[in-house]
């Protein structure tokens, strides 16, 4: 098991719902000097949402839980709409409770934020017992991706983007 003391100790701390203190590109630049090529390749696959040739055990656990949650959400939505949907995966009680909780929230934005919180807490639980190894780096990247995704849900940024797109459309219409 590789140990990456300096690399991990010198990464900025990540806090749920805070702006990411580092970009994915900076993360890779930071890791490039000490991290072994096979671990770097695994991290690159994760960053690009590619399925790696060999799935690291922590990613297997992560993927299994998240797939179970997605399936349970799908099952409960279909049930709510009186549409037949086979329950082909049987996640644990915590998965069923999390799915029910998510579907009970008032808005899709609240549900998305709660989904990110569940994802973050899963990453923290999987990190237990791992210090300065590739698992720590993998879960750091998972949490960094959560923070980046959360950034897309900021009202100010969304309003700004909407205004920009709407302004562009108005200009195009005026030109016609």
C-alpha positions in Angstrom: 0.0 0.0 0.0 1.5 3.3 -1.1 1.8 6.1 1.4 1.5 9.7 0.2 2.2 11.6 3.4 3.4 14.9 1.8 0.9 15.0 -1.0 -2.1 14.4 1.2 -0.9 16.6 4.1 -0.4 19.5 1.7 -3.8 19.3 0.0 -6.3 22.0 1.2 -9.1 20.9 3.5 -12.4 20.3 1.8 -15.6 21.3 3.6 -19.1 20.3 2.5 -20.9 23.2 0.7 -17.8 25.5 0.8 -16.3 26.6 -2.5 -13.7 24.1 -3.7 -10.2 25.4 -2.6 -8.6 23.6 -5.5 -9.5 22.6 -9.1 -9.3 19.1 -10.4 -6.4 20.3 -12.7 -4.5 21.7 -9.6 -5.2 18.4 -7.8 -3.5 16.4 -10.5 -0.6 18.8 -10.7 -0.2 18.5 -7.0 -0.3 14.7 -7.2 1.9 14.2 -10.2 5.2 14.3 -8.5 4.7 11.6 -5.8 1.7 9.5 -6.8 2.4 6.2 -8.6 1.3 6.0 -12.2 -1.3 3.3 -11.6 -2.9 5.4 -8.9 -2.7 8.5 -11.0 -4.4 6.6 -13.9 -7.2 5.5 -11.5 -7.7 9.1 -10.3 -7.8 10.3 -13.9 -10.5 7.7 -14.8 -12.5 8.9 -11.8 -12.1 12.5 -12.7 -13.3 11.9 -16.2 -16.1 9.5 -15.1 -14.6 6.7 -17.0 -14.9 3.1 -15.8 -11.4 1.9 -14.8 -10.1 -1.4 -16.0 -9.7 -2.5 -12.4 -12.1 -1.0 -9.8 -10.4 -0.1 -6.6 -12.3 -1.6 -3.6 -13.3 1.7 -2.2 -14.8 2.7 -5.6 -16.6 -0.6 -5.7 -18.2 0.1 -2.3 -18.9 3.7 -3.4 -20.5 2.6 -6.7 -22.5 -0.2 -5.1 -24.1 2.2 -2.6 -24.8 4.9 -5.1 -26.2 2.5 -7.6 -28.5 1.0 -4.9 -29.6 4.5 -4.0 -30.3 5.4 -7.6 -32.3 2.2 -8.1 -34.3 2.7 -4.9 -35.1 6.2 -6.0 -36.3 4.9 -9.3 -38.4 2.2 -7.7 -40.1 4.7 -5.3 -40.8 7.2 -8.1 -42.4 4.4 -10.2 -44.4 3.2 -7.2 -45.6 6.8 -6.6 -46.8 7.0 -10.2 -48.5 3.5 -10.1 -46.1 2.2 -12.7 -44.7 -1.2 -12.5 -41.0 -1.3 -11.7 -39.1 -4.3 -10.7 -36.9 -4.0 -7.7 -33.8 -5.7 -9.0 -31.4 -4.4 -6.4 -31.9 -4.7 -2.7 -30.0 -2.0 -0.9 -29.9 -2.0 2.9 -32.3 -0.2 5.2 -30.1 2.9 5.1 -30.4 3.1 1.4 -34.2 2.7 1.5 -34.5 5.4 4.3 -32.2 7.8 2.4 -34.3 7.4 -0.8 -37.6 8.0 1.0 -36.0 11.0 2.7 -34.8 12.4 -0.6 -38.2 12.0 -2.3 -39.9 13.6 0.7 -38.1 16.9 0.3 -40.0 19.9 -1.0 -37.9 20.9 -3.9 -35.5 19.2 -6.4 -32.8 21.6 -5.3 -33.2 20.6 -1.6 -33.1 16.9 -2.7 -30.0 17.5 -4.8 -28.2 19.2 -1.9 -29.2 16.4 0.4 -28.1 13.8 -2.1 -24.7 15.5 -2.1 -24.6 15.5 1.7 -25.4 11.7 1.6 -22.6 11.2 -1.0 -20.2 13.2 1.2 -21.0 11.3 4.3 -20.5 8.0 2.5 -17.1 9.2 1.3 -16.2 10.1 4.9 -17.4 6.8 6.2 -15.3 4.9 3.6 -12.3 7.0 4.5 -12.2 5.7 8.0 -9.0 3.9 8.8 -7.2 5.2 5.7 -4.5 7.7 6.2 -2.1 8.9 3.5 -2.9 6.1 1.0 -4.5 6.0 -2.4 -7.9 5.5 -0.8 -7.5 8.9 0.8 -6.7 10.4 -2.6 -9.6 8.7 -4.3 -12.1 9.9 -1.7 -10.6 13.4 -1.7 -11.2 13.6 -5.4 -14.8 12.2 -4.9 -15.4 15.0 -2.4 -13.8 17.6 -4.7 -16.2 16.6 -7.4 -19.2 16.9 -5.1 -18.1 20.5 -4.2 -17.6 21.3 -7.9 -21.1 19.9 -8.7 -22.6 21.9 -5.8 -21.0 25.0 -7.3 -23.3 24.6 -10.3 -26.4 24.9 -8.0 -25.5 28.4 -6.7 -28.4 30.8 -7.3 -26.2 33.8 -8.1 -24.2 31.9 -10.7 -27.4 30.4 -12.2 -29.1 33.8 -12.4 -26.0 35.3 -14.0 -25.8 32.4 -16.6 -29.6 32.7 -17.3 -29.3 36.5 -17.8 -26.3 36.0 -20.2 -28.2 33.4 -22.3 -31.4 35.3 -22.3 -29.6 38.5 -23.3 -27.9 36.6 -26.2 -31.3 35.2 -27.3 -32.8 38.7 -27.2 -30.0 40.1 -29.3 -30.4 37.3 -31.9 -34.1 38.0 -32.1 -33.6 41.7 -32.6 -31.2 40.9 -35.4 -33.9 38.9 -37.2 
